[in-house]
Amino acid sequence: MELRSSNINKLDNGDFDVLIVGGGINGASAAAALAGKGVRVALIERGDFAGSTSMHSSNLVWGGIKYMESRDFALVRKLCMSRNHLIKSYPATVQEIRFLTTITRGFRYHPRYLWAGAWLYWLIGNGFTRIPRFLSPTAIRDSEAIIDTRNAIGGFEYSDAYLYDNDARFVFNFVRGALNYGAVAVNYVESLGARREGAGWITRARDVISGRELEVRSRVLINAAGPWVDEHNSLTGQATDHRHLYSKGIHLIVPRLTDSQRVLAFFADDGRLFFVIPMGPRTCIGTTDTRVERPEVVASEEDIRFVLDNINKRLELDKPLGKEDIISIRCGVRPLAVKAEGSGERDFLQLSRKHAIDVNQRDAHLSIFGGKLTDCLNVGEEIVAAVGSMGLEVPYPKHRWYGEPPDQVRREFLHQAKLMRLDAMTASDASEPLSTRLWRRYGTHALEMLEEIREDPLQAEVLIEGTEYLRCELRYAKRREMITRLEDFLRRRSKIALVVHEEAMRRSPGLREACTILFGDEADARLEEYFATTRRERGEAAADESLASLGSARSVTPGE
């Protein structure tokens, strides 16, 4: 908590070039880009970083193949280039993955037509990924025995990418990068509104944890509040060219359905792409696409039934998936940017996730609408350009603010890891060697963990049973990852809460030790706070009783 406390003190009456309101992917990438190029930046987030839309994605980094149908080729091209750039910049985190799409009889397009579209998609993406291939029903069956091919007339396979860990972790690493560049970033600090005074902004803020009120001064104010952008603009009196519509989507996490490392894609009953996505020892299935009026959402019984019905229709399982198989639920909204004067009624399901940045030069105010993980580097660069156009100095405009550490640092880490036989310390049920996992998660800072393990081999032990988190990782998280509540660690810095049954966590003595490392004397209170918070409050389900049968779910080795 020392890091958070010191940053709050820097915020109060601090004077910054830019204040960013919102710590999702748009705010995090903007903060990293501006701070990396020498701009004095502060970022506040009223919940935890990546605590809303940015932690409820499909974990996919894709070029928007679905926009091929609407012939929005310029957007597809931009997203494909963004995907390629992320794969090259984050090779340990953003990795190519194959998508196997099955087409059933009566679908609006023949599979060979869609296969041709996949080739065009591949060409638009500069042929960066593996080439597409056409699949007969027999070939689909041979590739994935669990797919029900009785009504299939063919399919195709193509490539996009996915996040190996989880979306919220990816977002936080941008926040961590901004902090490394000297930015001030604090979670659980909400904006109460801002006013223009002289040549700048004064933003009233409140520490949600302590109730302390703050005033933050900045020359430029950036509204990156995600689904709440319109709400915050009303607090600051900003009229914009865009506004948001909201689409609710849910995913269900269930026991692993297939051992293959590919995404199974279908067209759901509503015509939307429907995915079966690998998630370590689990499988993530979804999604829904329901228009809603507010960004605060929970998964309804109807949502859950839609996902279960669609998956059971398309897979041949020994036993159809039921609510008793659900380990956790992801539920959030997609903020869709539309013109402020438009009704937004036309082709709601075809609305894209492209972002829009509204700039008020007179007031030095920016609003970021829409957006997605795939496009985050573009958002960062565009925000830097917009801030520069307002007359704010950008001291190091050419600095590369993103990407994994240089290869020579990686080689040094792997060399030290090999000399100390780190991978021999990997747990027998682990999904990958320790050296691979630590480098992907922490980059340069993984060298600190090697030092801790050399001093005390117990630091290489898995702390929470059924997961892949070491003692030294918890110690690192306490120092550098601004863990304020237990959920911050279990759900966002890691994905433990997604892949481990809540009842298993309750019984874990390792979780209590983890809490002691993270919170010291407050460990018991933080544990009680987490388990007293209902799944509804965490946005996971319509009601606790929706998942009352979790304890009787099929036994599967948990992990992360």
C-alpha positions as CSV (number, residue, x, y, z in Angstrom):
1,M,0.0,0.0,0.0
2,E,3.0,2.3,0.3
3,L,3.1,2.9,-3.5
4,R,-0.6,3.9,-3.5
5,S,-0.2,6.2,-0.5
6,S,2.8,8.0,-1.9
7,N,1.0,8.5,-5.2
8,I,-2.1,9.9,-3.5
9,N,0.1,12.4,-1.7
10,K,1.7,13.4,-5.1
11,L,-1.8,13.9,-6.6
12,D,-3.1,16.2,-3.9
13,N,-2.5,19.8,-5.1
14,G,-0.1,18.3,-7.7
15,D,0.4,20.2,-11.0
16,F,0.5,18.0,-14.1
17,D,0.7,18.5,-17.8
18,V,-2.1,15.9,-18.3
19,L,-4.7,14.3,-16.0
20,I,-6.3,11.1,-17.3
21,V,-9.6,10.0,-15.8
22,G,-10.0,6.2,-16.3
23,G,-7.6,3.3,-16.0
24,G,-8.9,0.9,-18.6
25,I,-7.0,0.1,-21.8
26,N,-7.5,3.6,-23.3
27,G,-6.4,5.5,-20.2
28,A,-3.5,3.1,-19.5
29,S,-2.1,3.2,-23.0
30,A,-2.5,7.0,-23.1
31,A,-0.6,7.3,-19.8
32,A,2.2,5.0,-20.9
33,A,2.6,6.8,-24.2
34,L,2.6,10.3,-22.7
35,A,4.8,9.5,-19.7
36,G,7.3,7.6,-21.9
37,K,7.7,10.6,-24.1
38,G,8.4,12.9,-21.1
39,V,5.0,14.5,-20.4
40,R,4.1,14.9,-16.7
41,V,1.0,12.6,-16.3
42,A,-1.4,11.6,-13.6
43,L,-4.0,8.9,-13.9
44,I,-6.9,8.2,-11.6
45,E,-9.3,5.3,-11.7
46,R,-12.4,5.1,-9.4
47,G,-12.2,1.3,-9.1
48,D,-9.2,-0.9,-9.8
49,F,-7.2,-0.6,-13.0
50,A,-8.9,-2.5,-15.9
51,G,-11.8,-3.0,-13.5
52,S,-14.6,-2.8,-16.1
53,T,-14.7,-3.4,-19.8
54,S,-11.0,-4.1,-20.0
55,M,-11.3,-7.2,-17.8
56,H,-14.3,-8.8,-19.6
57,S,-12.9,-9.3,-23.1
58,S,-12.5,-12.5,-25.0
59,N,-8.7,-12.2,-24.5
60,L,-8.5,-12.1,-28.3
61,V,-6.3,-9.7,-30.3
62,W,-7.8,-9.9,-33.8
63,G,-8.0,-7.9,-37.0
64,G,-11.8,-7.8,-37.0
65,I,-12.6,-10.5,-39.5
66,K,-16.3,-10.0,-38.8
67,Y,-16.1,-6.5,-40.3
68,M,-15.3,-8.1,-43.7
69,E,-19.0,-8.8,-44.1
70,S,-19.8,-5.1,-43.8
71,R,-16.9,-4.3,-46.2
72,D,-15.2,-2.0,-43.8
73,F,-11.9,-2.9,-45.3
74,A,-10.1,0.2,-44.0
75,L,-10.9,-0.7,-40.4
76,V,-9.9,-4.4,-41.0
77,R,-6.6,-3.2,-42.5
78,K,-5.9,-0.9,-39.5
79,L,-6.8,-3.6,-37.0
80,C,-4.7,-6.3,-38.8
81,M,-1.7,-3.9,-38.7
82,S,-2.3,-3.3,-35.0
83,R,-2.6,-7.0,-34.3
84,N,0.7,-7.7,-36.2
85,H,2.4,-4.9,-34.3
86,L,1.3,-6.2,-31.0
87,I,2.5,-9.8,-31.9
88,K,6.0,-8.3,-32.8
89,S,6.1,-6.0,-29.8
90,Y,4.9,-8.5,-27.2
91,P,6.0,-12.0,-28.5
92,A,5.8,-13.6,-25.0
93,T,2.3,-12.2,-24.3
94,V,0.4,-11.8,-27.6
95,Q,0.6,-15.0,-29.6
96,E,-0.8,-16.2,-32.9
97,I,-3.6,-18.8,-32.5
98,R,-5.6,-20.7,-35.0
99,F,-9.4,-20.3,-35.4
100,L,-11.4,-23.2,-36.7
101,T,-14.8,-22.1,-38.0
102,T,-17.6,-24.5,-38.8
103,I,-20.4,-23.6,-41.2
104,T,-23.7,-25.4,-40.9
105,R,-26.3,-26.2,-43.6
106,G,-28.6,-23.3,-44.3
107,F,-26.1,-20.6,-43.3
108,R,-26.3,-17.4,-45.4
109,Y,-22.8,-18.0,-47.0
110,H,-21.2,-21.1,-48.4
111,P,-18.0,-22.1,-46.5
112,R,-15.9,-21.8,-49.7
113,Y,-17.1,-18.2,-50.0
114,L,-16.1,-17.6,-46.4
115,W,-12.8,-19.4,-47.0
116,A,-12.1,-17.0,-49.9
117,G,-12.9,-14.1,-47.4
118,A,-10.4,-15.6,-45.0
119,W,-7.7,-15.4,-47.8
120,L,-8.6,-11.8,-48.4
121,Y,-8.4,-11.2,-44.7
122,W,-4.9,-12.8,-44.7
123,L,-3.8,-10.6,-47.6
124,I,-5.1,-7.5,-46.0
125,G,-3.0,-8.4,-43.0
126,N,0.1,-8.6,-45.2
127,G,0.2,-12.4,-45.0
128,F,1.7,-12.0,-41.5
129,T,0.1,-15.1,-40.0
130,R,-0.2,-18.7,-41.2
131,I,-2.3,-19.2,-44.3
132,P,-6.0,-20.2,-44.2
133,R,-7.2,-23.6,-45.2
134,F,-10.5,-25.1,-46.2
135,L,-11.9,-28.0,-44.2
136,S,-14.5,-30.6,-45.2
137,P,-16.8,-31.9,-42.4
138,T,-14.6,-35.0,-42.2
139,A,-11.5,-32.8,-41.8
140,I,-13.2,-30.8,-39.1
141,R,-14.1,-34.0,-37.3
142,D,-10.5,-35.2,-37.5
143,S,-9.2,-31.9,-36.2
144,E,-11.7,-31.5,-33.3
145,A,-13.6,-34.6,-32.4
146,I,-15.9,-32.7,-30.0
147,I,-17.5,-30.6,-32.9
148,D,-20.9,-31.9,-34.0
149,T,-20.5,-32.1,-37.7
150,R,-23.8,-33.8,-38.6
151,N,-25.2,-30.6,-39.9
152,A,-21.9,-29.1,-41.1
153,I,-21.2,-28.5,-44.8
154,G,-17.6,-27.4,-44.3
155,G,-15.4,-24.8,-42.6
156,F,-12.1,-23.0,-42.6
157,E,-9.2,-22.3,-40.4
158,Y,-7.3,-19.0,-40.2
159,S,-5.1,-17.2,-37.7
160,D,-5.5,-14.2,-35.3
161,A,-3.9,-13.8,-31.9
162,Y,-4.8,-14.0,-28.2
163,L,-3.4,-12.9,-24.8
164,Y,-1.6,-15.7,-23.1
165,D,-2.3,-14.4,-19.6
166,N,-5.4,-12.2,-19.2
167,D,-6.6,-8.9,-20.5
168,A,-6.5,-7.0,-17.1
169,R,-2.9,-8.1,-16.6
170,F,-2.0,-6.7,-20.0
171,V,-3.7,-3.4,-19.2
172,F,-2.0,-3.1,-15.8
173,N,1.4,-3.5,-17.5
174,F,0.8,-0.3,-19.3
175,V,0.0,1.4,-16.0
176,R,3.1,-0.1,-14.5
177,G,5.0,1.2,-17.6
178,A,3.7,4.7,-17.0
179,L,4.8,4.5,-13.3
180,N,8.2,3.5,-14.5
181,Y,8.4,6.6,-16.6
182,G,7.5,8.8,-13.6
183,A,3.7,9.1,-14.0
184,V,1.5,9.2,-10.9
185,A,-1.3,6.6,-11.1
186,V,-3.7,5.6,-8.4
187,N,-6.6,3.2,-8.2
188,Y,-9.8,3.7,-6.2
189,V,-9.7,7.5,-6.6
190,E,-12.8,8.9,-8.3
191,S,-13.3,12.1,-10.2
192,L,-16.0,14.3,-8.7
193,G,-15.9,16.7,-11.7
194,A,-13.5,19.3,-13.0
195,R,-13.6,23.0,-13.8
196,R,-11.6,25.3,-15.9
197,E,-9.5,27.9,-14.0
198,G,-7.1,30.2,-15.9
199,A,-5.2,28.1,-18.4
200,G,-5.9,24.8,-16.9
201,W,-8.2,22.3,-15.1
202,I,-8.8,21.7,-11.4
203,T,-10.3,18.3,-10.8
204,R,-11.9,17.4,-7.6
205,A,-11.2,13.8,-6.6
206,R,-12.0,11.5,-3.7
207,D,-10.0,8.5,-2.3
208,V,-12.7,5.8,-2.3
209,I,-10.9,3.9,0.4
210,S,-10.3,6.7,3.0
211,G,-12.9,9.3,1.8
212,R,-10.1,11.9,1.6
213,E,-10.8,14.6,-1.0
214,L,-8.1,16.0,-3.3
215,E,-7.6,18.7,-5.9
216,V,-5.5,17.9,-9.0
217,R,-4.3,20.6,-11.4
218,S,-3.5,19.9,-15.0
219,R,-3.2,21.8,-18.3
220,V,-5.0,19.1,-20.2
221,L,-7.8,16.8,-19.1
222,I,-8.4,13.4,-20.8
223,N,-11.6,11.6,-20.3
224,A,-10.8,7.9,-20.7
225,A,-13.6,6.7,-18.4
226,G,-14.7,3.9,-20.8
227,P,-18.4,3.2,-20.6
228,W,-18.8,6.3,-18.3
229,V,-17.2,8.8,-20.7
230,D,-20.6,10.5,-21.4
231,E,-21.3,10.6,-17.7
232,H,-18.0,12.4,-16.9
233,N,-18.4,14.8,-19.7
234,S,-21.7,15.9,-18.2
235,L,-19.8,16.7,-15.0
236,T,-17.3,18.9,-16.9
237,G,-19.8,20.5,-19.3
238,Q,-18.3,19.0,-22.4
239,A,-20.3,18.7,-25.6
240,T,-18.9,16.0,-28.0
241,D,-19.3,14.8,-31.5
242,H,-19.7,11.2,-30.3
243,R,-21.5,9.3,-27.6
244,H,-21.7,5.7,-26.4
245,L,-24.2,2.9,-27.0
246,Y,-23.7,-0.2,-24.8
247,S,-23.7,-3.9,-25.8
248,K,-23.6,-6.4,-23.0
249,G,-21.5,-9.5,-23.5
250,I,-20.9,-12.5,-21.2
251,H,-18.5,-15.4,-21.2
252,L,-18.7,-18.6,-19.2
253,I,-15.6,-20.3,-17.8
254,V,-16.0,-24.1,-17.7
255,P,-13.7,-27.1,-17.4
256,R,-11.4,-27.6,-20.3
257,L,-13.4,-29.0,-23.3
258,T,-10.5,-29.8,-25.6
259,D,-6.7,-30.1,-25.3
260,S,-6.0,-28.4,-28.6
261,Q,-4.6,-24.8,-28.5
262,R,-7.0,-23.3,-31.0
263,V,-10.2,-21.3,-30.9
264,L,-13.3,-23.0,-32.1
265,A,-15.6,-20.5,-33.8
266,F,-19.3,-20.9,-34.8
267,F,-22.1,-18.6,-35.8
268,A,-24.5,-18.5,-32.9
269,D,-28.3,-18.5,-33.2
270,D,-28.3,-14.7,-33.5
271,G,-25.8,-14.8,-36.3
272,R,-22.9,-13.5,-34.3
273,L,-19.5,-15.2,-34.0
274,F,-19.5,-17.5,-31.0
275,F,-16.2,-18.8,-29.6
276,V,-14.7,-21.7,-27.6
277,I,-11.4,-20.2,-26.3
278,P,-8.6,-22.0,-24.5
279,M,-7.8,-20.6,-21.0
280,G,-5.1,-22.7,-19.5
281,P,-6.8,-25.6,-17.7
282,R,-10.2,-24.1,-18.5
283,T,-12.3,-23.1,-21.5
284,C,-14.0,-19.8,-22.1
285,I,-17.2,-19.8,-24.1
286,G,-19.4,-16.9,-25.4
287,T,-20.4,-14.3,-26.2
288,T,-23.7,-12.6,-26.1
289,D,-24.5,-9.2,-27.7
290,T,-27.4,-7.5,-26.1
291,R,-28.1,-3.8,-26.3
292,V,-28.5,-2.2,-22.8
293,E,-29.1,1.3,-21.7
294,R,-26.6,1.5,-18.8
295,P,-23.0,0.2,-18.4
296,E,-23.7,-1.5,-15.0
297,V,-24.7,-5.0,-16.0
298,V,-24.9,-8.6,-14.6
299,A,-25.4,-11.9,-16.4
300,S,-29.0,-12.9,-16.5
301,E,-30.5,-16.3,-16.5
302,E,-31.3,-15.7,-20.2
303,D,-27.7,-14.8,-21.0
304,I,-26.4,-17.9,-19.3
305,R,-28.9,-20.1,-21.0
306,F,-28.1,-18.6,-24.4
307,V,-24.4,-19.5,-24.1
308,L,-25.1,-23.0,-22.7
309,D,-27.7,-23.7,-25.4
310,N,-25.4,-22.6,-28.2
311,I,-22.4,-24.5,-27.1
312,N,-24.4,-27.7,-26.5
313,K,-25.9,-27.5,-30.0
314,R,-22.5,-27.3,-31.6
315,L,-20.4,-29.7,-29.6
316,E,-20.7,-33.5,-28.9
317,L,-20.0,-33.7,-25.2
318,D,-20.3,-36.8,-23.0
319,K,-22.7,-34.7,-20.9
320,P,-24.2,-31.4,-22.0
321,L,-22.8,-28.4,-20.1
322,G,-25.1,-27.2,-17.4
323,K,-25.0,-24.4,-14.8
324,E,-23.2,-26.8,-12.4
325,D,-20.2,-26.8,-14.7
326,I,-19.7,-23.0,-14.6
327,I,-16.6,-22.0,-12.7
328,S,-16.9,-18.2,-13.2
329,I,-18.7,-15.7,-15.4
330,R,-17.3,-12.6,-17.2
331,C,-19.9,-10.0,-17.8
332,G,-19.4,-6.5,-19.1
333,V,-20.4,-3.9,-21.8
334,R,-18.8,-2.9,-25.0
335,P,-18.9,0.9,-25.3
336,L,-19.7,1.5,-29.0
337,A,-18.8,4.9,-30.4
338,V,-21.6,6.5,-32.5
339,K,-22.2,10.1,-33.7
340,A,-23.9,12.1,-31.0
341,E,-26.7,13.2,-33.3
342,G,-27.4,9.7,-34.6
343,S,-30.0,7.3,-33.3
344,G,-27.7,4.3,-33.3
345,E,-30.6,2.0,-34.2
346,R,-29.2,0.9,-37.6
347,D,-27.4,-2.5,-37.7
348,F,-26.7,-2.5,-34.0
349,L,-24.9,-5.9,-34.3
350,Q,-22.7,-4.6,-37.0
351,L,-21.4,-1.6,-35.0
352,S,-17.6,-1.8,-34.8
353,R,-15.4,-1.3,-31.8
354,K,-13.3,1.4,-33.5
355,H,-12.4,4.3,-31.3
356,A,-12.9,8.0,-31.7
357,I,-11.1,10.8,-30.0
358,D,-13.0,14.1,-29.6
359,V,-10.7,17.1,-29.1
360,N,-11.8,20.4,-27.6
361,Q,-8.9,22.6,-28.4
362,R,-10.3,25.6,-26.6
363,D,-10.7,23.8,-23.3
364,A,-7.7,21.5,-23.7
365,H,-10.0,18.5,-23.2
366,L,-10.0,15.1,-24.9
367,S,-12.7,12.3,-24.8
368,I,-11.9,8.8,-25.9
369,F,-14.9,6.8,-27.1
370,G,-15.0,3.1,-28.0
371,G,-11.8,1.2,-28.5
372,K,-10.5,-2.3,-27.9
373,L,-7.3,-4.1,-26.8
374,T,-6.1,-4.7,-30.3
375,D,-5.9,-0.9,-31.1
376,C,-4.3,0.2,-27.9
377,L,-0.9,1.3,-29.4
378,N,-2.7,3.5,-31.9
379,V,-4.7,5.1,-29.1
380,G,-1.5,5.9,-27.2
381,E,0.1,7.5,-30.3
382,E,-3.0,9.5,-31.3
383,I,-3.3,10.9,-27.8
384,V,0.3,12.1,-27.8
385,A,-0.3,13.8,-31.2
386,A,-3.5,15.4,-29.9
387,V,-1.9,16.7,-26.7
388,G,1.0,18.1,-28.8
389,S,-1.4,19.9,-31.1
390,M,-2.6,21.8,-28.0
391,G,0.8,23.4,-27.5
392,L,2.0,21.1,-24.8
393,E,5.6,20.1,-25.1
394,V,6.4,16.5,-25.8
395,P,10.1,16.3,-24.8
396,Y,10.9,12.9,-26.3
397,P,8.5,12.4,-29.3
398,K,10.5,9.5,-30.8
399,H,10.7,7.4,-27.7
400,R,9.3,3.9,-28.0
401,W,7.1,3.5,-25.0
402,Y,5.8,0.0,-25.5
403,G,7.0,-3.5,-26.0
404,E,9.0,-6.2,-24.2
405,P,12.5,-5.4,-22.9
406,P,15.4,-5.7,-25.3
407,D,16.5,-9.2,-26.4
408,Q,19.8,-8.8,-24.6
409,V,18.0,-8.4,-21.3
410,R,15.9,-11.5,-22.0
411,R,19.1,-13.5,-22.9
412,E,20.7,-12.4,-19.6
413,F,17.6,-13.4,-17.6
414,L,17.4,-16.8,-19.3
415,H,21.2,-17.3,-18.8
416,Q,20.9,-16.6,-15.0
417,A,17.8,-18.8,-14.8
418,K,19.7,-21.7,-16.5
419,L,22.7,-21.4,-14.2
420,M,20.5,-21.6,-11.1
421,R,18.4,-24.5,-12.7
422,L,15.2,-22.5,-12.2
423,D,13.1,-24.7,-14.5
424,A,13.9,-27.7,-12.4
425,M,11.9,-25.9,-9.6
426,T,8.8,-25.9,-11.8
427,A,5.8,-27.6,-10.2
428,S,5.0,-31.0,-11.7
429,D,1.5,-29.9,-12.8
430,A,2.6,-26.5,-14.2
431,S,1.6,-25.6,-17.8
432,E,5.0,-24.2,-18.7
433,P,8.6,-23.7,-17.3
434,L,9.1,-21.1,-14.6
435,S,11.6,-19.1,-16.8
436,T,9.0,-18.7,-19.6
437,R,6.3,-17.7,-17.2
438,L,8.3,-15.2,-15.1
439,W,9.7,-13.5,-18.2
440,R,6.3,-13.1,-19.8
441,R,4.7,-11.6,-16.7
442,Y,7.5,-9.4,-15.4
443,G,10.2,-8.8,-18.1
444,T,13.2,-7.0,-16.6
445,H,11.8,-7.3,-13.1
446,A,11.9,-11.1,-13.3
447,L,15.6,-10.7,-12.6
448,E,14.6,-9.4,-9.1
449,M,12.8,-12.7,-8.5
450,L,15.8,-14.7,-9.5
451,E,17.7,-12.9,-6.8
452,E,15.0,-13.6,-4.2
453,I,14.9,-17.3,-5.2
454,R,18.7,-17.6,-4.9
455,E,18.6,-16.1,-1.4
456,D,15.6,-18.3,-0.4
457,P,14.5,-21.3,-2.5
458,L,11.1,-21.2,-0.7
459,Q,10.3,-18.2,-2.8
460,A,10.0,-20.5,-5.8
461,E,7.2,-22.5,-4.2
462,V,3.6,-22.2,-5.5
463,L,1.7,-20.4,-2.7
464,I,-2.0,-20.9,-3.6
465,E,-2.7,-24.5,-4.4
466,G,-3.9,-25.2,-7.9
467,T,-2.4,-22.0,-9.3
468,E,0.9,-21.0,-10.9
469,Y,1.8,-18.1,-8.5
470,L,5.0,-18.2,-6.5
471,R,5.7,-16.7,-3.1
472,C,8.1,-14.2,-4.7
473,E,5.4,-13.0,-7.1
474,L,3.2,-12.1,-4.2
475,R,6.0,-10.2,-2.6
476,Y,6.5,-8.4,-5.9
477,A,2.8,-7.6,-6.3
478,K,2.7,-6.1,-2.8
479,R,5.6,-3.7,-3.7
480,R,4.8,-2.8,-7.2
481,E,1.3,-3.6,-8.3
482,M,-0.9,-1.5,-6.0
483,I,-3.0,-4.3,-4.7
484,T,-5.6,-2.5,-2.6
485,R,-8.3,-5.3,-2.3
486,L,-7.9,-9.0,-2.6
487,E,-10.0,-9.0,-5.8
488,D,-7.4,-6.8,-7.5
489,F,-4.9,-9.7,-7.3
490,L,-7.2,-12.7,-7.7
491,R,-9.2,-11.3,-10.6
492,R,-7.0,-8.7,-12.4
493,R,-3.3,-9.0,-11.7
494,S,-3.9,-12.8,-12.1
495,K,-6.8,-14.8,-13.4
496,I,-7.1,-17.1,-10.3
497,A,-10.7,-16.1,-9.6
498,L,-11.6,-17.0,-13.2
499,V,-10.2,-20.5,-13.2
500,V,-10.4,-21.7,-9.6
501,H,-13.7,-22.5,-7.9
502,E,-14.5,-20.1,-5.2
503,E,-15.1,-22.9,-2.7
504,A,-11.6,-24.2,-3.5
505,M,-10.2,-20.8,-2.7
506,R,-12.1,-20.6,0.6
507,R,-10.4,-23.9,1.7
508,S,-6.9,-22.8,0.6
509,P,-4.4,-22.2,3.4
510,G,-2.1,-20.7,0.8
511,L,-4.6,-18.0,0.1
512,R,-4.4,-16.9,3.7
513,E,-0.6,-16.7,3.5
514,A,-0.9,-14.7,0.3
515,C,-3.2,-12.3,2.1
516,T,-0.7,-11.9,4.9
517,I,2.0,-11.1,2.4
518,L,-0.2,-8.6,0.6
519,F,-2.0,-6.9,3.5
520,G,-0.1,-7.8,6.7
521,D,-2.3,-7.2,9.7
522,E,-5.3,-6.5,7.5
523,A,-5.2,-10.0,6.0
524,D,-8.2,-11.4,7.8
525,A,-10.3,-8.3,7.0
526,R,-9.4,-8.4,3.3
527,L,-10.3,-12.1,3.1
528,E,-13.6,-11.5,4.8
529,E,-14.3,-8.5,2.5
530,Y,-13.7,-10.6,-0.6
531,F,-15.9,-13.5,0.3
532,A,-18.6,-11.2,1.7
533,T,-18.8,-9.5,-1.7
534,T,-21.4,-11.3,-3.8
535,R,-20.9,-12.4,-7.3
536,R,-23.5,-9.9,-8.4
537,E,-21.4,-7.1,-6.9
538,R,-18.4,-8.4,-8.7
539,G,-20.4,-8.5,-12.0
540,E,-20.1,-12.2,-12.3
541,A,-23.6,-13.4,-12.2
542,A,-27.2,-12.4,-11.9
543,A,-27.4,-13.7,-8.4
544,D,-25.5,-15.9,-6.0
545,E,-28.1,-18.6,-6.4
546,S,-27.3,-18.8,-10.2
547,L,-24.1,-20.6,-9.3
548,A,-25.2,-22.1,-6.0
549,S,-24.2,-25.5,-7.3
550,L,-20.5,-24.6,-8.0
551,G,-19.4,-26.9,-5.2
552,S,-20.7,-29.9,-7.0
553,A,-19.1,-29.0,-10.4
554,R,-17.0,-31.7,-12.1
555,S,-13.6,-32.1,-10.5
556,V,-10.9,-30.7,-12.7
557,T,-7.4,-29.8,-11.7
558,P,-7.5,-26.1,-11.1
559,G,-4.7,-23.8,-12.2
560,E,-3.7,-20.6,-13.9
